[in-house]
Amino acid sequence: MSTSAPAQRLPHHRVDGRDSAPPLILGPSLGTSLAVWDPQIPSLARTHRVVRWDLPGHGGSPAGLLPDGGTVADLGQLVLGLADALGIEEFGYAGISLGGAVGTWLAVHHPERVTSLVILCSSAHFGPPEGWSDRAALVRAEGTGPVAETAPARWFTPSFAASPAARAMVADLSAADPGAYAGLCDALAGLDLRAELSRITAPTLVVAGREDLATPVAHARELADGIPGAALTEVAHAAHLANVERPVPVLAALLGHFAADAAPPADDASRHDAGMAVRRAVLGDEHVDRAITRTTDFTAVFQDFITRYAWGEIWTRPGLSRRTRSCITLTALVAHGHHDELAMHVRAARRNGLTPEEIQEVLLQSAIYCGVPAANAAFAIANRILEEEN
């Protein structure tokens, strides 16, 4: 592998996490900068070396990175050049929309480089090329203003479109170079990977926003059906930039899928570190910091034990998703009447991506096998926690 690349040909990028951690490259959506991944970075960087990059003419990347007539394949080559420059041979990859298409191309044409793949709110074919050609012509003539004005309706559900997070994404689009943006529209117009999906060998998760108008769920299902062994997760109450609008369930999906990339902890120290990372991801920093603050000389041995054993050996195993582990944990806590722990793990289940409706189903199932009185108490506790969250 070449470890050098001309500096002027590298996209603007940012690296978070330990250099020794498994590498994970994140690709953005058309019109956004690498900041689109901000909601997921603190958790992902605990277990991975996370590399984010900007599209040509977006964020800090120069417009000239994409040549005239450039394609998604050219963007893929930019990512490979960046990986080479950072000394990364193999990597996990997750991308949103156009960034997801780049990951799909990489997994098709460079399977030896991609260890695992998440395709978020994307497509193998983004619709008739005429629509993209028309948008490119509009931006070349009038700048990004017209598309920035209509972006909230494409990117977000109506209830989220006016939020500060949504406005920040639209500001990125407004700041994008019009020529580069138009060139990327042309690249999308020429993209069609549908016939090549069967060549992907990397473990793949496709994530869709159920209210995504730009790349509807049907596009995600086409990806999942075409990629051997691919899984599909649909995120409720989310449109095109699902990880911005619904950061918690998207993060849960990413953590669950990329958990297999991390090497199993080999000793007590590494088990403790891995366990603490998962414990914080599942229970939240506030809860864990509070538990650490309350630790005494007498309880320290138990805190170390549960961090290493429960979180570092069991919750880190790749055999079950964190969503599934949350379902099992809730049922066990209902059965044994551990009400304080149940409240804590209702919050954890939401952080792991379970909807209130799914928690409701778990408790109904528990009523049959754990007893109606136990489930009655559990419903009261869960209802209180969910109302507090709302």
C-alpha positions, -999 to 999 in steps of 0.1 A, spaced: 0 0 0 13 35 -8 14 56 23 20 89 5 -3 111 -15 0 146 -28 -12 169 0 -32 191 -24 -52 160 -35 -63 151 0 -98 162 11 -101 182 43 -105 157 71 -106 153 109 -95 124 130 -109 115 164 -100 86 187 -70 65 195 -45 58 167 -44 22 178 -82 17 175 -99 1 145 -102 28 117 -137 40 107 -141 64 78 -173 85 77 -186 101 45 -210 131 43 -241 138 23 -242 162 -6 -245 198 7 -231 190 42 -197 191 58 -180 166 81 -200 183 109 -230 162 98 -215 134 119 -210 155 151 -238 138 171 -221 104 167 -185 113 172 -181 112 210 -193 76 212 -177 63 180 -143 77 190 -143 57 222 -139 25 202 -126 36 168 -101 58 151 -127 79 133 -118 98 101 -143 123 86 -138 139 53 -154 168 33 -166 166 -2 -150 188 -28 -161 224 -24 -177 216 10 -164 224 45 -127 227 42 -121 208 10 -111 228 -22 -135 227 -51 -108 215 -75 -105 181 -59 -132 168 -83 -121 171 -119 -145 182 -147 -168 152 -154 -158 137 -121 -177 106 -108 -184 88 -76 -154 66 -85 -132 97 -83 -146 104 -49 -138 68 -39 -102 73 -51 -100 104 -29 -110 83 1 -84 57 -7 -58 84 -10 -67 98 23 -66 63 39 -32 57 24 -19 90 36 -30 81 72 -15 47 70 -48 29 70 -48 -4 51 -84 -17 60 -112 3 74 -149 3 83 -170 28 64 -202 46 70 -217 72 47 -248 93 43 -265 97 9 -237 105 -16 -212 95 11 -230 62 13 -227 58 -24 -190 63 -22 -188 35 4 -209 12 -18 -185 19 -47 -155 12 -24 -170 -21 -12 -177 -32 -48 -144 -22 -63 -120 -25 -34 -134 -52 -12 -99 -59 3 -100 -24 19 -135 -23 34 -140 -45 65 -176 -35 72 -201 -10 57 -231 11 68 -251 28 41 -273 55 56 -302 71 37 -286 63 3 -292 45 -29 -275 25 -56 -292 47 -82 -305 82 -72 -333 84 -97 -335 98 -133 -304 117 -143 -325 146 -156 -334 157 -121 -297 160 -111 -288 176 -144 -315 202 -138 -303 209 -103 -267 212 -115 -278 238 -141 -298 257 -115 -269 259 -91 -244 270 -118 -268 297 -128 -281 310 -95 -257 296 -68 -267 273 -39 -294 297 -26 -324 280 -43 -314 245 -32 -306 257 4 -341 272 5 -357 239 -2 -332 217 17 -351 215 50 -381 199 33 -358 173 16 -336 166 46 -359 167 77 -394 160 89 -416 192 93 -413 191 131 -375 192 129 -369 215 99 -367 247 119 -344 233 147 -309 247 153 -293 215 141 -313 217 109 -303 253 103 -267 245 108 -268 219 81 -285 243 57 -258 268 65 -232 243 53 -251 239 20 -253 277 15 -215 279 20 -207 251 -5 -189 260 -38 -216 262 -65 -194 247 -92 -183 218 -70 -219 212 -58 -231 211 -94 -203 187 -104 -214 164 -76 -249 165 -89 -236 154 -123 -217 126 -106 -250 114 -89 -267 116 -123 -243 91 -137 -243 67 -108 -259 32 -111 -244 5 -89 -275 -18 -89 -260 -45 -111 -228 -46 -89 -243 -49 -54 -239 -87 -54 -201 -82 -55 -200 -67 -20 -185 -90 6 -182 -67 36 -208 -72 64 -233 -45 55 -260 -26 73 -284 -4 54 -302 23 75 -332 42 62 -353 71 75 -389 60 72 -399 96 62 -370 101 38 -383 117 6 -349 120 -11 -340 83 -8 -372 65 2 -372 33 21 -377 14 -12 -341 25 -22 -328 11 11 -346 -22 5 -331 -25 -30 -297 -21 -14 -303 -46 13 -318 -71 -12 -289 -67 -36 -261 -70 -11 -255 -106 1 -263 -109 38 -271 -72 43 -293 -62 72 -318 -33 71 -328 -9 99 -356 16 95 -355 47 118 -389 61 127 -396 98 126 -366 105 105 -361 119 70 -329 121 48 -303 133 74 -315 106 99 -284 108 120 -290 145 127 -327 142 133 -326 109 152 -290 106 165 -296 81 192 -311 52 172 -286 58 144 -257 57 168 -271 25 183 -272 9 148 -236 21 141 -222 9 174 -239 -25 170 -227 -30 135 -191 -19 140 -186 -36 173 -173 -67 155 -144 -46 141 -128 -42 176 -105 -69 187 -117 -88 218 -102 -75 250 -72 -96 259 -65 -87 295 -82 -71 325 -70 -36 317 -83 -38 281 -115 -54 293 -120 -25 317 -113 1 290 -137 -16 265 -163 -21 292 -161 15 303 -166 27 267 -197 5 262 -210 13 296 -209 50 288 -224 45 254 -253 25 268 -260 42 301 -247 77 293 -219 98 306 -239 115 333 -250 82 349 -215 67 347 -198 98 361 -223 98 390 -215 62 397 -178 68 397 -181 98 419 -200 77 445 -174 49 444 -157 43 478 -128 21 488 -154 -5 498 -174 -5 465 -144 1 441 -139 -37 437 -175 -42 426 -174 -12 402 -143 -27 386 -159 -61 384 -191 -50 366 -171 -28 343 -148 -56 333 -172 -85 334 -208 -73 325 -197 -45 302 -162 -55 290 -170 -92 284 -207 -96 278 -220 -63 263 -189 -61 240 -196 -94 224 -207 -92 187 -231 -121 188 -262 -100 197 -270 -63 188 -273 -39 217 -310 -35 209 -314 -73 215 -293 -72 247 -316 -43 259 -347 -64 253 -332 -93 272 -321 -71 301 -355 -54 305 -372 -88 306 -348 -101 333 -352 -70 354 -390 -73 352 -388 -109 362 -367 -102 393 -384 -69 403 -352 -49 402 -370 -16 398 -341 9 401 -321 -11 375 -352 -13 353 -356 25 352 -319 28 343 -322 3 315 -354 18 300 -332 49 294 -305 26 281 -329 9 258 -338 42 243 -301 50 239 -297 17 221 -324 26 196 -356 10 210 -387 30 204 -414 34 231 -436 10 211 -409 -16 211 -403 -12 249 -441 -16 252 -440 -49 233 -411 -62 255 -431 -54 287 -463 -71 272 -442 -102 264 -429 -100 300 -464 -100 314 -470 -135 299 -438 -151 311 -429 -130 342 -463 -123 356 -489 -96 353 -481 -79 387 -444 -77 377 -453 -62 343 -478 -38 359 -450 -23 380 -427 -23 350 -452 -4 329 -455 23 356 -417 27 358 -412 27 320 -441 52 315 -425 76 340 -391 74 323 -405 79 289 -426 109 300 -395 124 316 -376 119 283 -404 136 263 
